Amino acid sequence: MSSAGPAGGAPSARPLTVLVAGGSGASGIAVARALAAAGHRVATAGSDQARITEAARKAGDGVSPFACDLAVLADVRRLRDDVTGALGAVDGVIHLVGGWRGAKGIADQSDDDWDFLERGAITTLRNVSRVFFDDIAASTSGRFAMVSSTALDQPAAAVASYVAAKAAAETWTMAMADGFRQASGSSGSPAAATILVVKALVDDDLRRAHPQRKFPGTTDVTDLAAAVVRLFTTPSAELNGARLRLAD
Ligand SMILES: NC(=O)c1ccc[n+]([C@@H]2O[C@H](COP(=O)([O-])OP(=O)(O)OC[C@H]3O[C@@H](n4cnc5c(N)ncnc54)[C@H](OP(=O)(O)O)[C@@H]3O)[C@@H](O)[C@H]2O)c1
């Protein structure tokens, strides 16, 4: 971990507490593993107790599992109490809940798909940001990040609901960046809210399952994880309100 001081929003040398929100999948395992390897205390949260426990086991030492439905505000408030009690106040939240739904075009975009996307991509993000905003803003190395999609570059009819949900999540995250700017008066909070943009995520299991596929322009979950770790060693002035492209 960097030994840089807090001036200018650079990270402190103390171990940080980082919550991976939506940590049960390959991306969550990779991100939690990399954060723990960088010396951070990691809480990883998923909606299913067995899946998040297994994900934490795969991520290795220094990663603690917490079962929580991040779409339910009261549950996220309880999560904050549990994580703070176990690991200390949260310095960073990495939001990984998303989901994907597509259709043929505009007319067949369904309400079910919108409800699913709103819950996963927007509601969970609103909840974790509302509950953890003050903790992140108070940290000398506070960081919030979400993962968005290159599909927003040229919204396609077939993914109208998906890109609309992701755009809402991006806009909320930009509003958080403004919140961090305002949090400490004229000097600003050293915290940062950042959007990481990928085309698609890949991992070794996916490559093994499709040995003939090439996955052009995709981002390996280990590269996403490395980018997340770098958030905590990069001055917040370079990160707050930034949209960082990880795709080719
Ligand atoms: N995968 C891609 O190709 C791709 C492309 C562009 C952008 N992204 C973005 O990158 C991020 C990570 O992608 P991903 O595909 O790894 O994510 P994901 O599978 O959509 O979500 C990650 C984990 O979140 C958990 N989760 C879902 N709902 C939850 C809830 N209500 N409360 C708590 N946990 C919940 C799920 O585990 P449980 O069901 O066990 O809780 C899931 O394993 C997402 O924001 C996604 O939109 C991904």
PDBQT file of the ligand as one rigid body, heavy atoms in Angstrom, charges set to zero:
ROOT
HETATM    1  N1  LIG A 301     -20.355  -8.751 -16.801  1.00  0.00    +0.000 N 
HETATM    2  C1  LIG A 301     -20.138  -7.901 -17.803  1.00  0.00    +0.000 C 
HETATM    3  O1  LIG A 301     -19.776  -8.289 -18.925  1.00  0.00    +0.000 OA
HETATM    4  C2  LIG A 301     -20.340  -6.422 -17.577  1.00  0.00    +0.000 A 
HETATM    5  C3  LIG A 301     -20.334  -5.522 -18.657  1.00  0.00    +0.000 A 
HETATM    6  C4  LIG A 301     -20.481  -4.155 -18.416  1.00  0.00    +0.000 A 
HETATM    7  C5  LIG A 301     -20.639  -3.692 -17.101  1.00  0.00    +0.000 A 
HETATM    8  N2  LIG A 301     -20.668  -4.619 -16.083  1.00  0.00    +0.000 N 
HETATM    9  C6  LIG A 301     -20.886  -4.153 -14.728  1.00  0.00    +0.000 C 
HETATM   10  O2  LIG A 301     -19.835  -4.624 -13.900  1.00  0.00    +0.000 OA
HETATM   11  C7  LIG A 301     -20.342  -4.897 -12.580  1.00  0.00    +0.000 C 
HETATM   12  C8  LIG A 301     -19.955  -6.334 -12.219  1.00  0.00    +0.000 C 
HETATM   13  O3  LIG A 301     -20.515  -7.179 -13.187  1.00  0.00    +0.000 OA
HETATM   14  P1  LIG A 301     -20.928  -8.672 -12.841  1.00  0.00    +0.000 P 
HETATM   15  O4  LIG A 301     -21.485  -9.246 -14.118  1.00  0.00    +0.000 OA
HETATM   16  O5  LIG A 301     -19.832  -9.358 -12.134  1.00  0.00    +0.000 OA
HETATM   17  O6  LIG A 301     -22.082  -8.349 -11.793  1.00  0.00    +0.000 OA
HETATM   18  P2  LIG A 301     -23.428  -9.124 -11.420  1.00  0.00    +0.000 P 
HETATM   19  O7  LIG A 301     -23.231 -10.565 -11.694  1.00  0.00    +0.000 OA
HETATM   20  O8  LIG A 301     -24.562  -8.412 -12.050  1.00  0.00    +0.000 OA
HETATM   21  O9  LIG A 301     -23.516  -8.838  -9.876  1.00  0.00    +0.000 OA
HETATM   22  C9  LIG A 301     -22.502  -9.219  -8.964  1.00  0.00    +0.000 C 
HETATM   23  C10 LIG A 301     -23.115  -9.927  -7.789  1.00  0.00    +0.000 C 
HETATM   24  O10 LIG A 301     -24.071  -9.097  -7.151  1.00  0.00    +0.000 OA
HETATM   25  C11 LIG A 301     -24.876  -9.948  -6.339  1.00  0.00    +0.000 C 
HETATM   26  N3  LIG A 301     -26.207  -9.335  -6.133  1.00  0.00    +0.000 N 
HETATM   27  C12 LIG A 301     -27.225  -9.235  -7.025  1.00  0.00    +0.000 A 
HETATM   28  N4  LIG A 301     -28.288  -8.633  -6.453  1.00  0.00    +0.000 NA
HETATM   29  C13 LIG A 301     -27.935  -8.374  -5.171  1.00  0.00    +0.000 A 
HETATM   30  C14 LIG A 301     -28.602  -7.763  -4.073  1.00  0.00    +0.000 A 
HETATM   31  N5  LIG A 301     -29.881  -7.326  -4.169  1.00  0.00    +0.000 N 
HETATM   32  N6  LIG A 301     -27.946  -7.651  -2.902  1.00  0.00    +0.000 NA
HETATM   33  C15 LIG A 301     -26.676  -8.113  -2.784  1.00  0.00    +0.000 A 
HETATM   34  N7  LIG A 301     -26.004  -8.674  -3.779  1.00  0.00    +0.000 NA
HETATM   35  C16 LIG A 301     -26.613  -8.805  -4.979  1.00  0.00    +0.000 A 
HETATM   36  C17 LIG A 301     -24.980 -11.270  -7.095  1.00  0.00    +0.000 C 
HETATM   37  O11 LIG A 301     -24.763 -12.356  -6.217  1.00  0.00    +0.000 OA
HETATM   38  P3  LIG A 301     -25.972 -13.009  -5.337  1.00  0.00    +0.000 P 
HETATM   39  O12 LIG A 301     -27.090 -13.290  -6.324  1.00  0.00    +0.000 OA
HETATM   40  O13 LIG A 301     -25.367 -14.198  -4.727  1.00  0.00    +0.000 OA
HETATM   41  O14 LIG A 301     -26.340 -11.936  -4.359  1.00  0.00    +0.000 OA
HETATM   42  C18 LIG A 301     -23.860 -11.191  -8.137  1.00  0.00    +0.000 C 
HETATM   43  O15 LIG A 301     -22.959 -12.269  -8.115  1.00  0.00    +0.000 OA
HETATM   44  C19 LIG A 301     -21.849  -4.657 -12.658  1.00  0.00    +0.000 C 
HETATM   45  O16 LIG A 301     -22.136  -3.358 -12.204  1.00  0.00    +0.000 OA
HETATM   46  C20 LIG A 301     -22.155  -4.738 -14.137  1.00  0.00    +0.000 C 
HETATM   47  O17 LIG A 301     -23.298  -3.993 -14.535  1.00  0.00    +0.000 OA
HETATM   48  C21 LIG A 301     -20.515  -5.945 -16.291  1.00  0.00    +0.000 A 
ENDROOT
TORSDOF 0
